[in-house]
Amino acid sequence: MSTELTVSTARLHRVRLPLVHAFRTSSHRKTMLDHILVELIDGSGAVGWGEIASSSDPYYAPETVETCWHLAEHYLLPAVLGKPWERPEDVPQLWGKVRGNQFAKAGVDVAAWVLWSATQGIPLAQALGGTRTEVTAGVSLGIEPSIADLLTEVRRQVAAGYPRIKLKIAPGWDVEPVRAVRADFPDLDLHVDANGIYTESVEHLAALRALDEYELTMIEQPFAPRDLLAHARLQRHLVTPICLDESVETLADLETALALDALRVLNIKVSRMGGLTAARAAHDRARRAGIPVWCGGMHEFGVGRAANVAISSLPGFSLPSDVSASDKYYAQDVITPSVVARQGLVQVPTATGLGHDVDTDLIAAHTVATLEVKA
């Protein structure tokens, strides 16, 4: 039975972890990440952890680590502290006047869900309505220095048991790498992600249409986020489904994309949509529309990765999600046990709350800034 919760103390931890392998997209290259871990504590001492997994630079989305810290400190945490709520779906209403800033909101929203599920004595996946006991994981590979380097990395991940590989593409790095990977792996579940870098120029459209012959599971976000009409036009000329990522930040965005027939697959990112509350609603809407969904990632640390596993247990997540093992990205993760994938499968935790212990000593060792506020 639900009882009211009131957050009495909140903490922000800016944590910096090195990546085990540099990652390059169409816009930038990264070797380490700063994410903000959110800690919500209620009057009984129960704790809920969330993660603000924004980039340090405004290339994927307008938000950065600095803007998210500012929003959390000055708007989101003050809206939550000392305010009673019964269910985590109530929490976003507390900051209802704040527009945008989905990544910042997501970290606090996830922490509220983890806190609530912990106090209810149930796993986060169960709190969300998940039905799966394991989640199929895929991996995302960045733009490598050469096709030979890319093939080496693909072979490594296929040998590790991952059934789906996503390749980052950009103009000049699209048809040739896809052709090479498909030649070596004719039956691999393969898709590509452009992060919105293409335009409707003759050259770009020719490259995107040329990808149609390689039996890709999807072409993800070829055009800029707000250019839904371009996605709709391209889909009319492709057999390969178009997947939207950056274009769908809100449920209203999803409704517009559905009305335009601008997508055949939806990437649901908890961070991009403002948290688990909105991500679950997007899953429900896409399922009613017959659109398959999967959970995308932002190289989350273990807290955000565990939340992604939990949401991926919902029935509409029928495609492999970006919930690969922690050691794909980090030598040490902030949770114990870390997320593990065996032959491409990740077990959905059955322990209460997040389902993992949070390694506060490791967090402290890698924290570059911290903030505590009280009601």
N, C-alpha and C positions, 0 to 999 in steps of 0.2 A: 504494500500500500504506500502511495506517495505521501511524503510529508514535505513541508516547506524547508528549503535550504536558504541560507544567507551567507554569502562570502564575506568573511571578516578581514582577511588578509590576502593580498595578491603580490606576486613577485614576477619580475621579468629577468631573464638571464640571457644575455647575448653570448652565444657559444660559437667558437670557431673550431672547425674540424677540417683536416686535410683530406682530400680525395685520394684514393689509392691509384686512380688513373685519371689524367686530365681529360676534360670533357669539353668538346667544341660543338656549338650549334651554328646556325646560319648567321648569328649576330655577335657571338662572343665565345671566349674560351675561359675555363675556370679550373683552378687547381685546389682551391679550398673554398669552404662555404661558411658564412656567418648566418645562423638562424637564431630566432628568439624563442626560448622556451617560456611558456606561461604556466604559472603555478597558482591555482586558486585553492584557498583553505577556508573551510567553514568553521563555525563555532565549536564543533565537536573535535576539530583537528583533522577531519577527513581531507584528503588532497586530491585534486584533479589536475593533470598535466595536459597542456596543449602545445602546439608548435606553430609559430609564424614562419613559414618556409619561403619568404620572399627572396628574390634575388638582391644582390648588392647594387645592381645597376638597373635602370628602367628600360630594359630591352624586351623581356618577356611581357611585362606588365608595367604600368606607370609607377607602381609602388616599389620602394626600396626598404632595406633594413631600417634606415634612419626615419623614413616617413612612418613606417609601421610602429616603431618605438614611440614616436611622438603621438600617434593616434591612440595607441594603447594607454600611454601614460596620462594623457590629457582628456580623453573622451570615453574610451571603452571601459577601462577599469573603474573610473569614477561613476559610470552609469550602473555598474554591477555591484560595487561594494555597498554592503548594508541593505541591499534591496532583496526582500524575500521572493522566491520563485518556487514553483512546484515541479515543473518539468523543464528539461533543457530547451525544448522548443520555445519556452517563454523568454529565454535570455536575449535573443536578438531583438525582441521588442523593447528591451531596456535602452538600446542605443538606436532606436528607430529613426531618429532625426539625422543620423550620420549617413551621408551618401557615399557610395563606392567603398574604397579601402577594404576590399574583400579579403586580402591576405591577413591584414591585421585582425579583422573580425573573426576569421577562421580559427586563429590560435586560441582566442578566448572562448569561442563556441565549442571547440573540441574539448577544452579543459572543463567546461560546464558539463558536457556529456560524460566525460570520464568521472568527474566528481559525483554526478547523479548515479551512474551505474555502480560505482563503488559503494555508495551509501545504500543502494538497493540490494547489494549483494549479488549482482548479476554481471555477466561479461558484457563488454561494450557492444559486441556484435548482436547479442540477444536484445539489448536495449534498443538497438536500431531496427530490429525485426529481421536480422539475418537468418538464413536457413542452411547455408553451406557449412560444412565442417572443414573444408580445405578450399583454397583459392589457387587457380592456375595463374602462374606468374610469367610475364615476359620481361625482356630486357630492352633498354634503349641504348643504342650506340651512337656516339658522336661522329663528327666528321674527322677522319683520320688523315695523317700526312700523305698516305698513298693507298691505292686499292689493295696492295699486298698487306699493308698493316690492317686494313679493314677486314680482310678475309681471315687474317690470324685471329682477330678479336671475335669474329663471328664463330669460327671453329671452336674457340675456347668456351663461348657461352652455350653453343649447341652440345659440346661434350659435357657441360655441367648439367644438361638436361632441360634447358629452357626450350619450350616448344614454339615460342614466338620471338622474333627479332624485329625491332623497329630501328630504321636507319634515318638519321638526320640528313636532310638534303638541302641544297642551295643551288642557284644557277651556276652551272659549270661542274657541279658535283651531284648529279642526279641519275641520268640514264646509264652512264658507264658503271658506276659502283653497283647499281641495282642489277644490271646485266651480269656482272661478275659474280655477285652473291647468288643470284638465281641459277647460274650455270653450275655452281658448286653444290647448291642445295635446292634441287628442283621441287621438292615437296615441302619446304620449310614455310611455315606461317610467317609471312614477311609483309611489313608495311613501312611506309615512309612518312616523315614529318618535316614540313617546310617551315614551321613557325611563322607563317604569313609573309614570307619574303618575296614571293612571286607576284607578277603583275599580269595583265591581259595583253602584254606585248606579243607580237607574232612569235618571237623566239621562245619566250617563256611558255606560251600555250603549246607550242610544238613539243617541247620537252615534257610537259605534263601529260599530253595526249600519248606520247611515245611510251610512257610508263604503263599504259593500259595493257600492253601485251605480256607483262610479266606476272600476271595473276596475283597481284597484291591484294591483301585483305582490305586495305584502305589507303587512301592518300589523305593525310591529316593536314588540315589548315594550310592549304596552298596560298591563300590570299590574306590580305590584312584583316584584322578582327572585325571591323565594322562593314566590310565589303561583302555582305551576304548575297547581294545580287550577282556578283562575280562567281561565287561558289555555286549558285543555282544554275547559272549559264554553263559553267564547266560540267556540272553533273549531267546535264542533258546530253553531253557529247562523250561521256565515259561509261564504260561498264563497271569499272572499279568504283566502289562506294567512296564518297567523300565523308570524312570525319571532321567535325568541328571541335576545336579546343578553345583558343583565345576568344572566339566569337561569342561564346555563351558564358556570360558572367552572372546572369540572372534568369529567373524563370520566364520573364518577359522576352529576353533574347531567344530562349528556346522556342517559345511560341511563334515568334517571328520567323525563325529558321524553318520550323515545321510548315508554316503557311507558305513559304517560298519554295519548299522542297530543296533546301540548300544543304541538306545533310541526309545521310543514310545510316550514320553511326555517330554516337556521341561519346566524347571523352569527358568523363566527370572527374574534375579535380576538386578535392575538398577545399584547397587553398583558394583556387580561382573563383569558387562560387560562394565563399564566405563561411564555410564550415560544414559540419555534418548535417545540420538542420536543412540547409538549402540543397546539399548534395542528395539527401534522401528524397526530397521533393522532386528534384530533377529526374532521379531514377524512376519514381512513380509515374511522372508525366511521360517520359520516354517509353516506358513499358506499355502504357495505354496506347501510345501511338505506333507501337510495333517497331521501335528503334532500338537496336541492341546497344548496350553501353559497356564501358570498361573504365577502370580507375587509372587515371594518369598520375604521374609523380613529379615532384619538384626536388628530387634528391633529398628527400626528408631524412632527418635523423630518426632514431628509433621510435620516438613518440609519435611523430606524424606518420611514419611507416605503419605502426600498429593501428592507427586510426584508419589508414587506407585499407589495411587487411580487413578490418571490421566492416567497413562500408561495402567492400567487395564481396562480402558473404550474402548480400541481398540477392534475390533470385534473378533480377534483370541483368546482372553483370555476367553476361554469357560469353564474353571474349576475354582473353588473358589480360591481366592488369599489370601495371608497373609497380609490383610489390615484390620485386626480386630481393634476394638475401642482403642483409646489412653489409656483408663483406664484399659485395660487388662494388661498394662505394667507400666504405670506411674500415680501417684496420681495427678500430674500437668504436663501438656504438654506445649511446647513452642509456640503453636499456639492457637488462639481463632477464632471461636469455635474449640474445639478439634475434632478429628475424632470420629464419633459416629456410632455404628452399631445397627440397629433395626431389630430383627429377622434375623440376619445374613446378612443384606443388608446395604451398605454404599452408601450414595448419592454422586454423582460426583458434585463437586462445580461448580457453574455457575458464580461466581464472577471472575473478571479479575485476571490474573496472577496465583499465587499459590491458590487463592480461599479462603484463610484464612488470618487473621491478625497475624503478628509475635509479640509475647509478649517480647519486648526488655527488660522490667524490670525483668521478670523472668529469661531471658537469662543472664542478668548482675549479678543477684543474685547467679547463679550457674556456672558462668564462672571461670575457674581456670587458663586460659592463653588467651591472646588476641594479635593480631598483625594487624597493619594497614599499607598498602603500597599504594603509589600514583604513577600515571604515571609521 
